Amino acid sequence: MTGRVARVAVDMALAHLDRLFDYEIPESLADSATVGARVKVRFSGQTRDGWIIEVADTTEVASLARLHKVVSSEPIATPETYGLIRAVADHYAGVWSDVARLAIPPRHAATEKGPQREWPVPRELGEPTVLPSYPDGDSLLAALAEGRSPRLLWQAAAVHGGPGDLLGGVLEAVDAPLRSGRSAVVVLPTVRELTPAIARFRAAFGHGAVGSLASEAGRSARYRAYLAAARGEARIILGTRSAVFAPVKDLGLVVVVDDGHDAHEELRAPYPHARAVAILRSARQDAALMLAGHSRSIDAQALVERGWLASLSLTPTDARRVIAPVRAIGEVERERDPAAARLRIPSMAFQFLREHLPQGPVLVQVPMTGHSASLACRRCGNRATCAKCGGPMRARRRDEPECALCGFKPTRWSCQHCHTSQLRTPLPGAARTAEELARAFPGVLAVNSSAKNIRDEIPDEPAIVVATPGAEPSAPSGYAGVMILDTEVTLGRVSHRAAEEAVRRWSNAAAMARRPVDGGSVLLVGSATHPAVQALLRADVAGFATRELADRADAGLTPAVKMARIVGDTEALPEFLDNDDWAGVDILGPTEVGPERWAALLRTPVDQARELTRRVKSAAAIRSARKERGQLSIHIDPESLEES
């Protein structure tokens, strides 16, 4: 057939139909049926949404159905946008339409048809001060300003202000590609981090020059910012995880802030992570990439060790000169302390509060409540791990330890460090600890920032600020002291990422402490010998990440391997596994993870990652075509492996 043909991505979540379909463009729609337009099409007897991806003159199909309607001729799904969504869908063994729903906001007709405001040219910043304080920081800014595309991990010093000014460094990095006429996208984990970032960016570049993409802003505001990016008007876009898809023109830099934060992972299939999307986009569009944070994720460390990312950070020696000094109270010291036996808070912690409260507010970080704890060796205190796969051990029933990862139940567990078989659960009770602190200092202002009582900022006056990770209020001049309680509870979470997450949380808290010259100090209450605690004591997060990555390689865990987690009903999972012979793939499970729910882990070496994803997607397509029974979810490289 010859004539005007539209190749349409139909909104349909069936794996075996995840491709473009040809439709005839009738004369009445010839002018409006353009590339990127939203359309309605008839498919399998139903009217479905779709996007025109290509317009061609010929097709190999003998007879075509006609486009039903052009909903909007606004070119939203451009070839560049389609290609990125397609790459993300393939990377996660998902379908294009599922990713498109996450990447492209719902249409708001009144906003699209209404008048749009003018977007001013962003103001140029003054002389940079944050990034030049790091080795090769000046070279990085010069490369960005010249139009080049470096890729790097920036680990900011964990201190308030100066070289620890995380947003300040990101501002300087964004300013550089703007000078070469390019655009920038900055992705933050939650709205709580986004709100102050938006305010600071608008103060620096001009209020009207910075766009915000977050679902919390409302449908109209979100679509307005998306349109401004797609039309080439907005050159700076900030937002939460879906903002990584923002279709800015001439993309020069993508920044993902605190990439280890679990909010960067989408909760809907196919569960893309903002870090992975940013990496794919950087490679496809030849844009610079920055992963910025006070800590570093193990996934980012893996890219550094492969040579794909450069590392921009201070050496441990240089870092210790600028960050607040860090001390730790070990377990033996707590056991010998009479106050610890009565209140679970050693006397040194009280002394720490008494010393720092006269200088200003003191932050007390307590672990989040409500999570389950993993098991630990009763004698040496090391986390109990599975002899089969290296995953954390837990006990759903008394005296019945099992692996939270593969479900293995040993007849007799043995510690690989001291070879004892006795287990214990790390001490809970963070909420009670916070109450004890408030009672111990009755004349001092006590501020609670957790759950529904999160505070954004506190004044520079003596106060005990008790907060859970991620809910710490900012202090204008930083905290006089930062105390981190119950480190063993944080490290005892049932997660193979427990230590990594602990370092991230503690580093973010330590970054709120004043500089050494201003009297700032950090105290950790817990085992001083644990590698995660040592990472802060030595200011050597990179060394910790290297060791953690090596441990995961030995245990066969991501990111040292490529992994797919398949969870399904009793009938669905075996049928899915029968759709491929899985030759060369290591299979753990199936393991029962809930009532009538089973899980299996498929893993291969990293150099076979694409092949594993292709085979998983092929098996999903066979399942879809055969209309196999039950529910099934596919999760590639999941951040958590232990959820039930």
N, C-alpha and C positions, 0 to 999 in steps of 0.2 A: 504494500500500500504506500502511496506517496501523498504528500500534503503536510499540513501542520500537525505534528505529533507532540504531545506532552508526555514526558516521562515523570511519573508521579510516585512520591513516597507516601504510601497509604498508611494511615494511623491504625495499625493492626499488630497486636502482640503475638503473632504466630511465627515461631522460629523458621518453619519450612517455607514461609512466604515473605521472608525478610529480604526483599529486593524491590527494584523499581518496576512499575507497570505502565504500559503504553496506553494512552487515551487520545482519541481524535479531538482536535480543537475545532468546534463549530465556528462558522463565520461570525456569529453574534458575540463570541467571546474572544475573537482574534486579537483585539487591542488590549484587553485586560489580562489575558492568560500569558503572563510573563514569567521568566525564571524567578523563583523564590516566592511566588504568589500562593496564598492559601486558597484551596479549592474544595469543592464537594464532588465526590465521585460515587458511582454505583459499583459495589463490589459484593459478589456473592448474594445478590438480592437485597443488599442494604445500602443506605447512603452513609458514606464515611468521610471523615476529614482527610485532607492530604495536602502536600506541598509539591509544586512543580519544581523539579530539580533540573531538568533539561528540556529544551525545545528542539526538535529535530524535523527533518523533512521526510524521512523514510522510517519504516518499521518492518520487521520480519513477520509480524502477526498479520494474518490474512484479513481479519475483520476486527475492528476496534469499537469499543463502547465510547460514547462521547462524554466529555467533561460535563458534569451536571450543573455546576455553578462556580463562579469565581467569587469567593467570599471577600477577598481583599487582594488588590494588585500590589500592595506594599511588598517589596522584595526582601522578605525575612529569611527564608531558607536559601541563601546564596550558595554557590558551589563551595566556597570556603567553609561556610557554616555546616553544610551538609557533609563535607569531607571530614571535618573534625568530629561531628557526631557519629559518623560511620566508623571512624577509627576507634573512638571510645567504646562503641557497641561491640566491635570485634575484639577489643582488648579484654573486655569483661564477659565475653561469650553471651552477650545480650542481643536485643533487637533494636533497630534504629529508632522506632517510634517511642520505645520506653525512655531512651536517652533524650530524644527530642522534647518530651514532656518536661524533663528536668532543665533542659538548656534554653528552651524558647518559652517565655511567659505567655499566659493566655492573652488573647487579643482583647483590647478595650477600644471598641469602635469609636466612641466619642473622643477619646484621647487621640486616636489615629487621625481622625478627620478634623479635629480642632486645630487652632493656631498654636504653633510651637514657639517657645521663647528663644532668644538668641543666646548662644553659648560663647562667652568671651574667650579670647586667647589666654591660656594660663600665664600668670606672672612668673618671671624667673626668680629663683631663690638667690640669696646671697652666697658668700663663700662657705663651702661645706666645712663642717668641723667634726662630725661623728665618724664617717667612714674613713677619712684620711688618718685617723688615729690607729688604724689597723694596717698591717703590712699589705702592700699592693692595693690599698684602698683608693689612692689617687689614680692608679692605673685603671682600676675598674671604672671609675667615673669618667675618665678620658675615653675609654673604649665605648661606653654607652653614648657619650656625647658625639663620638665620631660615627655612630651608626652601626657599630659592631654588636655582636650578640653573645657575650660571655654567659656561662652558666655556672652558678656558684651556690654554695651553702655559706650563709653568714651567721656565725654564732656570736651574738652580741654578748658583751660582758654582763654578768649578773649583778648590776649595781644601778642605783637610781641616778639618772642623768649622765652627762659626759659620754664616754664610750658605750655606756649601757642604754642610751636613749634609742630604743628599738624603732619607734615611729619616726624619730628624727633621721635615723639612717635610711629608712625606707623613703622618706621625703626626698632626701638627697639623691637616692638611686632613681626615683621617678623623674626628678627634675632633669637628669642628664639626657635620656632619650627624647624628652620634650624639646630640648635645644636642637636636636637633629630633625625635628619635624615629625617625630613618631608619637605613638600613644602608649598608655600604660594601663594595666589592670592589676589591682591589689585585692587579694582574697584574705579575709579574716575569718576566724572560726565561728564566732557568734555575734549577735547584735550588740551584746555588751561590750565587746572589743571594737565593733564597727562604729558605734555612736561617737566615742571620743576621737576616733581616727578621722571620721568625716569632718568633725569640727576643726581639727587641727589642719587637715588638708585644705579646707576651704579658707581658713585664715591665712594659709601660706600662698595658695595659688589663685585665690579669688573665690568668693562665695558661689558665683554662677558657673565656675569652670570645672567643678567636680560633681560627677554623677554617682548616685547610690543605687545599687541593685540588691534588694532584699525583700523577701515576701512580706515581712512585717511592715513595710512601708505602705502597703496597700496595692491593689491591682492597677489602679490608674498611674500612680507614681512609678511603680516598677516598669510598666510598659512604656511610659514616657521616657525614662532613662534608657531603656533598651532601644527604642526608636532613635534617640539621639546618637547612640553609639553606632547603630546600623547605618545611619545617614551621614556619618562622618563628622558630626557636630561635637560630640563629647569625646575629649581626648584623654580624660582621666576617669576611670570607673573604679569605685570601691564597692565591695559587697561580700556577702557570705558565699558558701561553696558554689552555688549556681552561677555566680558572677564570673567564674573562670571561663565561661563560654561567651562572655560579652563580646559582641561582634564589632569591636572598634576597628577603625581603618589604620593601616600601617602600624600594626602592633610592634612595639619596640621592646617591651618588658612586661613579664608576668611575675608578680611577687605573691608567694604564699607565706603568710605569717603564722608561726607556730604550727608547722605542718604535722607535728605529732599529735595534735589535739584531735580527739575522736569525733568532734563535730564536723570535721572536714570530710568525713565519709557519709555519703548519701544513705538514707535509711530505706529507700525504695529501689527495687530492682532496676538495673543490674548492679547497684551499690557502688557507683564510681567514687573514687577518692579525688579531692581537688588537687592533691599533689600529682597524682598520675595523669590527670587531665592536663594540668599545666605542663608536665613533661612532654606529653604528646603534642600539645599545641606549640610549645617552643620549638620542637624538632620539625613540625610540619610547616610552620610559618617563619622559620629562621628568626625567632625572637629571643631576646635575652631572658634568663630565668634566674630568680633569686628565691631560695628557701631561707627565711629569716626567723630567728628565734633566740631565746636565751639558752636553750638546750639544743640538742640535735636528735632527730629520729634515727632509728637504726636503718630504716629504709634509705634515708638520705646518706648515711654513712656508707652504705653498700655502694651507692652511686659514686661517692668520693673515692672509695678504694678501687672501683673499676675504672677510674679516670674520667668518668663522664661529667662529674661536677668538680669544680675547684673549691677549695676550702678557704674562707676568709675568717680568721679568728686570731685571738691573742694566744701566745704560748702560755702554759700554766704559770711560769715564772712572772711574765708580764701581767697576766690576769690577776695574780695575787697582790700586785702592787696597787691595783685600782679598785678591786672589789672589797666589800666589807669582810673582815676576817671571820672565818667559819670555825666553830668548835662543835664537838659532839660529846654527849654523855653516854658512856658505854653501859651495857647490861650489868656488868659486875659492879660498877659504881652505883647503879640504882639499887641493886639488891642489898648493898651494905648501908644504904641511906635510910635512917628511921622514918623520915618524911615520906619516902617512896612507898614503904610498907602500908602507911595509913592513907595517903592521898594519890599514890601512883605518880607523883610529880616530885622529882628530886629537889633537894634544897638548892642546888646550883641554879635550877630554873627560877626559883623565887628570887635568888640573888641577882640573876640576870634582869628580871623585871624591876627590882628595886634600883638597880644601877642605871637603867635606861629610861625609866618613866619620867624622871625630872627633865630629860632633854626633849621629850616629845612622845608621840604615840608609839606603841609597841604592837607589832602584828604577831598574833599567835595562830598559826595554821594547824587545824586539826583535820584528820582524815574524814572523808565522806562516810556517812553511816548508811547502813542498808545493804552493803555488798557482803557476799559470803567470803570466808577466809579459807585460804589453802592450809595444808598441813605442813608442819615443820618438824625437824628432828628434835626430840626432847633434850638430847645431850648437847649437841653442838649448835643448834639453832638454825642450821641451813634449811632452805626450803626443800621439802620432800618432792622428789621427781620420779617419774615413771622409768623403770628399767628398760621398757620396751621402746618408748618414743621420746622420752625426755620431757614430757609435759608435766604440769603441776598435779600433785595428788590432792584429793579432797575426800571427805567422808560424808555421804548422804545418810548413812546409817552408822550407828555406833560400832566401832571396831571393825569396820569394813571399808578400808581405804580403796579408792579407785582413781584411775587417771581421768582428769577432766577433759583430756584431749582425745584419747583413743578408747577409753572405757576399760582398759586392762585392770583386772582385780588380782593383785598378787596374793599368793597364799601366805607369804611372809615377806613384808617389805624390809629392805635393809638400806641404811644410809650409805651413800657412796663416799662420804667423807670420814665418818667415824665408825661405820659398820654396825651401829646399834639398830634395833628394830622398834624402838619406842617413839611414838609420835605425840605431838601436841598441836593445839590451835592457838595462833598468836592472840594476845590479849586484845579484846574489843573495848569499847566504852569511851569513844572520843567525846560524845555529848556530855557525859558525866564529868570528864576532865575539864571541859569549858566551864561548867557550873562551879566546880571547885575553885577555879582561878578567880571567878567573879566574887565568890565569898571570901577568898583570901585577901582581897584588896578592896574592902568596902568603901573607902574614901576616894577611889579612883573611878573615873568614867569608864564604864564597860559597854562596848559596842558589839552586837552580834550581827554578823553578815553571813547568812546562810539560808538555804531553802527559799522561802518567800520573803525573807527580810533582808535581801541583798542591798547593801549600801554602795553607792558609786564613789563617794568621796567623804573624807573626814577632815576636820581642821587640824592645824599644827598645834596641838595641845596634848598634855599627858592623857593617855587613854589606853586601855587594854582592848584591842580589836581582835576578837575571835572570829575566824572565818574559815570556811571550807575551801578547798582548791578551786580556783576560778571565780570565787566570790569576794576576793580581797578588795576593799576600797582603796582608791589611790589617796596618797597624802601629798599635798603640794610640795613639800620639801623632802619627801621620803620618810621612811620610818626610822626612828632612833635605834630600834632593834627588831629583829625578826626571829621568832622562836617557832620551831617546827616540832610538834608533839607526835608521839606514837608512830615513829617511823616504821616499826615492825608491823603495824596494822596495814599501812600503805603497801609495804613490801609483801604482805601476806595475802594479797588479793589473788583469787583464782584466775590467773591470766598469765600467759607466757610473756606478756609485755609489762608485767607488774613493776619490775625494776626500771625499765625504760620510762614508764609513766611516772614513777616516783621521782626520778631525776628531773623530768620535765616540770612537774608540779613544784618541787623544791626550788629549782632554778628560777622559775617565775616569781616565787615568793621572795627569794633572796635578792632578786633584781629590784625589789621595792625598798631595800635598805639603803641608808645614806652611805656616802663614801667614807673610807677610813679616816680622812682628815676631818670629817664632820662627826666622827664618833660612832658611825654605824657598826653593827655587829650582828652575826647570825649564830644561832644555837640550835643544834639538832638533838632531840632526845630519843635515843635508840642505840642500837649496836653500832659502834664506831668502826668495826672491822668489815661491815658489809660493803661490797664493791660500789654500790650505789651511793652510800654515805661517803665513802672515800673519794668518789668523783667530785663531790662538793668541797670536801676538806682540802683536796689537792688542786682544785680548780682545773680538773682534767676530765671534762666530759667527753672529749674526743677519745681519750684512752679507754674510758668506760665503754663507749660505743663500739670501739674496735674489739674489745674483749667480748661484749655481748653478741656481736655479729659472729664471732668465732664459735661461741657456745651454741648459737642457733644453727650454724652450719653443722656442728657435731650432732645436734638433735634432729636435723632435717626440718627446720622450721623456716618460715618466711622471715626476711627477704632472701635468705641464703638459698632457698629453693623456690620453684614455682608451685603454687598450690591451688586446688579448687576444693571447696567444701560443698557437698551436695546433701541437702536435707529434704526428706520427703516422707510420705505416708508409708505404711507397711508394704503396700503393693507397688507404689510408684518408684521407690529407690531401686529395688532389684530389677525392675523392667528397664529403667534408665541404664543401669550398669550392663545390661545384656545387649545394649545397642552398639557396643564396641568391644573388641577383645582386650583393649588397654595394654597391649604388649609394650613393655618398657616403662610402664607407669607403676609406681609404688602405691598400693591401695591400703589404707587403714580403715578398718570397719567392714561392713556396716555395724554401727553401735547405736543402741537405743538411747535417745536423748530426751525422751518425754513419752507421754501416753500415745501410743500408735505413731510415734515419730522416730525416724532413724536417720543417722548421718554417716557419711563416708568422706574420707579425705583422699584426694588424688594428688600426687606430687611427683615432680620430675626435676632434674637439674635446670638451672636458670637458662642455659643455652638451648633448652628444648621448650622454652616457655610458649612460644607461638604455636608450636605443634600441639601442646597440651590444650591450649585454648581452642584451637581449631577442632580438635577431636571432641571436646566437651560440647562445643556449639553444634557439631554434626550430630552427636547423640541426642541433643535437645531437639534438633530438627526432625530426626527420625521419630522421636516421641510425639512431637506435634503432628506429624503426618499420619501416624498410626492412631492418633487420638487415645493414647495410653491413659490409664485411669489414675486418679489421685492427684494430690498437690505436690509440687516439687519446687525447690528454690536452688539456684546456682549462685555461688559466691566465689569469685576469683580473688585470690590474695586477701582474704578477710582480715580486718584488723583484730578481731577477736575470734578465737576458735572454741571458746568454752561455754558459750551461751546455750541454754537448754531450750 
